Structure formats: C-alpha cells, structure tokens
Amino acid sequence: MEWIYEPWPWYISGPLIAVTMFVLLYTGKQFGMSSNLRTMCSIGGAGKAADFFKFDWKKERWNLMVVLGAVLGGFFASTYLSNNTVEINEQVANKLSTEYGINSAGEAYMPTEIFALENLGNPLVLFVLIAGGFMVGFGARYAGGCTSGHAISGLSNLQLPSLIAVIGFFIGGLIMIHLLYPLIF
C-alpha cells in the first residue's frame, strides 16, 4: 500500500486522463466542474428567473456524480491515503517565509497563515477570500468553463478558445502571485 501514499508519476496519471477524455469524446460529453454550478442552479429552479438556466439538467446528472466523486475521493485520499506531508523545494520554502511570512511550507497543503479558521475573523482575509471566490466563479462562467474544462476537455478537443483561456489563466496567476499578493499581504 505504500505506493498509494506517493504522487503518481506522469506516465501513469497522464494516460489515465487521456483514456478518460477519449471515452468522453466518444460518448459526446464534455468534462468540466464549473458547468455543474449551472446544473445545480437549474435544479433549484433558477430557470424561473433567467433563461440561461432553462435547459434539460437531467442530461448532466453524470457530471454531478463527477463532482461528488471528486469531493468524496479528495476527502478519503487526504484522510486515509496520505501521509499529509508536503515536499517543497528548500529555496521556495525560504522565499515563502522571508518574503510572505508563510512558515507552514512543507507542513500543510494550504498555508495556515492564510487558510486557518482563526483567520476568518480578520476582515481583510475574509474579504480577499470572498472577492477571490466571486472572481473565480464569474471568470469561469464568463470564459465558458473552468480550468479543468478548458485545460483538459477543451484542449483535447483542439478548441482555440480553450487555448486562449488557459493562457489567460496562467497570465492571471502570475500577475496575482507576483504583483497583487505582495500588495494585499
């Protein structure tokens, strides 16, 4: 069982993703997580308020199972199938500590200096988390899909809009971490 605690190499996980995409392409389905938000809103009756939510959501039930599987799989993997240690480059850990005040590098998956429950009492952290979540959600819908939908499904379909979106995701991430993050924190 020791092999399951370690990250899988690209030559195993990559082909597994490729096989999944071939099956989805063959069955005429597209993979993505953010499209499930539209499905859940439609199930909740949002079609009465906006035409965007008027569609046959029952055809998308399979994708809701993907989300459920991702949530449950992530929980079980992190709780029971992980040694909960993060290996991080020593230079990166030093830079995080000296420049950003993040001393939990290598100890937690997400920096506890930002994502600990105690920090939700800090209005700045709460505002940044809510504003960031809104921008990610809005951006995913405005771009016609999320990072997983564009980067995995869209690129495997050779869609130019997905390539443009993925390039935009990377540029936005670089701008955030190098320009905005130091200003906020």
C-alpha positions as CSV (number, residue, x, y, z in Angstrom):
1,M,0.0,0.0,0.0
2,E,3.0,2.4,0.3
3,W,2.8,3.2,-3.5
4,I,-0.7,4.8,-3.0
5,Y,0.7,7.3,-0.5
6,E,3.1,8.8,-3.0
7,P,2.2,11.1,-6.0
8,W,1.7,9.1,-9.2
9,P,4.2,9.7,-12.0
10,W,3.1,11.4,-15.2
11,Y,3.3,8.2,-17.2
12,I,0.5,6.7,-15.2
13,S,-1.7,9.6,-14.4
14,G,-1.4,11.2,-17.9
15,P,-2.6,8.2,-19.8
16,L,-5.4,7.7,-17.3
17,I,-6.6,11.3,-18.1
18,A,-6.2,10.6,-21.9
19,V,-8.3,7.4,-21.7
20,T,-11.0,9.3,-19.7
21,M,-11.0,12.1,-22.4
22,F,-11.3,9.5,-25.2
23,V,-14.3,7.9,-23.5
24,L,-15.9,11.3,-23.0
25,L,-15.2,12.3,-26.6
26,Y,-16.6,9.0,-27.9
27,T,-19.8,9.5,-25.9
28,G,-20.2,13.1,-26.9
29,K,-19.7,14.5,-23.4
30,Q,-17.5,17.4,-22.1
31,F,-15.7,17.4,-18.8
32,G,-15.7,20.4,-16.5
33,M,-16.6,21.3,-13.0
34,S,-18.0,24.9,-13.2
35,S,-20.8,23.8,-15.5
36,N,-22.2,21.9,-12.6
37,L,-23.0,25.2,-10.9
38,R,-25.4,26.0,-13.7
39,T,-26.9,22.5,-13.4
40,M,-27.4,22.9,-9.6
41,C,-29.0,26.3,-10.1
42,S,-31.3,24.8,-12.7
43,I,-32.3,22.0,-10.4
44,G,-33.0,24.7,-7.7
45,G,-35.4,26.5,-10.0
46,A,-33.3,29.3,-11.3
47,G,-34.8,28.8,-14.7
48,K,-37.8,30.8,-13.5
49,A,-35.6,33.9,-13.0
50,A,-33.2,33.6,-16.1
51,D,-33.3,31.8,-19.4
52,F,-29.7,30.8,-19.0
53,F,-30.8,28.2,-16.5
54,K,-33.6,26.8,-18.7
55,F,-32.2,23.5,-20.1
56,D,-32.6,19.8,-19.6
57,W,-30.4,19.4,-16.5
58,K,-31.2,15.7,-16.3
59,K,-28.8,15.1,-19.2
60,E,-26.0,16.5,-16.9
61,R,-26.5,14.2,-13.9
62,W,-23.5,12.2,-14.8
63,N,-21.3,15.3,-14.3
64,L,-22.8,15.9,-10.9
65,M,-21.5,12.4,-10.0
66,V,-18.0,13.5,-11.1
67,V,-18.2,16.4,-8.6
68,L,-19.5,14.1,-5.9
69,G,-16.7,11.6,-6.6
70,A,-14.1,14.4,-6.6
71,V,-15.2,15.7,-3.2
72,L,-15.5,12.2,-1.6
73,G,-12.3,11.0,-3.3
74,G,-10.4,14.0,-2.1
75,F,-11.7,13.6,1.4
76,F,-10.9,9.9,1.6
77,A,-7.5,10.3,-0.1
78,S,-6.4,13.1,2.2
79,T,-7.8,11.5,5.4
80,Y,-6.9,7.8,4.9
81,L,-4.5,7.5,1.9
82,S,-1.9,10.3,2.6
83,N,1.0,10.8,4.9
84,N,-0.1,14.5,4.9
85,T,3.4,15.8,4.3
86,V,4.2,18.2,1.5
87,E,7.6,18.1,-0.1
88,I,8.7,21.6,-1.2
89,N,11.9,23.0,-2.5
90,E,14.1,24.5,0.2
91,Q,14.6,27.7,-1.7
92,V,10.9,28.1,-2.3
93,A,10.2,27.5,1.4
94,N,12.8,30.1,2.4
95,K,11.3,32.6,0.0
96,L,7.8,32.0,1.3
97,S,9.0,32.5,4.8
98,T,11.1,35.6,4.3
99,E,9.0,37.5,1.7
100,Y,5.5,36.4,2.5
101,G,5.6,35.3,6.2
102,I,4.4,31.8,5.3
103,N,6.2,29.5,7.7
104,S,3.9,26.4,7.3
105,A,5.5,25.4,3.9
106,G,6.2,21.7,4.0
107,E,3.8,21.1,6.8
108,A,0.3,21.9,5.4
109,Y,-1.2,21.6,1.9
110,M,-2.5,25.2,2.2
111,P,-0.7,27.9,4.1
112,T,-2.3,28.0,7.6
113,E,-1.3,31.7,7.8
114,I,-4.0,32.4,5.2
115,F,-6.5,29.5,5.3
116,A,-6.7,28.7,9.1
117,L,-10.2,29.1,10.6
118,E,-8.8,31.7,13.0
119,N,-8.0,34.0,10.1
120,L,-11.7,34.2,9.1
121,G,-12.0,36.8,11.9
122,N,-9.7,39.1,10.0
123,P,-11.8,41.3,7.7
124,L,-9.1,41.6,5.1
125,V,-8.6,37.8,4.8
126,L,-12.4,37.3,4.7
127,F,-12.8,40.0,2.0
128,V,-10.0,38.6,-0.1
129,L,-11.4,35.0,0.1
130,I,-14.9,36.1,-0.8
131,A,-13.8,38.5,-3.6
132,G,-11.4,35.9,-4.9
133,G,-14.1,33.2,-4.9
134,F,-16.5,35.6,-6.7
135,M,-13.9,36.5,-9.3
136,V,-13.0,32.9,-10.0
137,G,-16.7,31.9,-10.3
138,F,-17.5,34.8,-12.5
139,G,-14.4,34.3,-14.6
140,A,-15.1,30.6,-15.1
141,R,-18.6,31.3,-16.4
142,Y,-17.5,34.3,-18.5
143,A,-14.8,32.2,-20.1
144,G,-17.3,29.4,-20.8
145,G,-15.7,27.0,-18.4
146,C,-13.2,26.5,-15.6
147,T,-9.5,25.5,-15.7
148,S,-10.3,21.8,-15.8
149,G,-12.9,22.2,-18.5
150,H,-10.7,24.3,-20.7
151,A,-7.3,22.8,-20.0
152,I,-8.4,19.1,-20.1
153,S,-11.5,18.9,-22.2
154,G,-11.2,22.0,-24.4
155,L,-7.5,21.5,-25.3
156,S,-8.1,17.8,-26.0
157,N,-10.8,18.9,-28.5
158,L,-8.3,21.3,-30.1
159,Q,-10.5,24.3,-29.3
160,L,-8.8,27.7,-29.8
161,P,-11.0,29.5,-27.2
162,S,-9.7,26.9,-24.6
163,L,-6.1,27.6,-25.6
164,I,-6.7,31.3,-25.1
165,A,-8.5,30.8,-21.8
166,V,-5.6,28.5,-20.5
167,I,-3.0,31.1,-21.5
168,G,-5.2,33.7,-19.7
169,F,-5.3,31.5,-16.5
170,F,-1.6,31.3,-16.4
171,I,-1.0,35.0,-17.0
172,G,-3.6,35.8,-14.3
173,G,-2.0,33.5,-11.8
174,L,1.4,35.0,-12.5
175,I,0.1,38.6,-12.1
176,M,-1.7,37.6,-8.9
177,I,1.3,36.0,-7.2
178,H,4.0,38.4,-8.3
179,L,2.1,41.7,-8.3
180,L,-1.1,41.6,-6.3
181,Y,-0.3,39.1,-3.5
182,P,2.6,41.2,-2.1
183,L,0.3,44.3,-2.0
184,I,-2.5,42.5,-0.2
185,F,-0.5,40.6,2.4
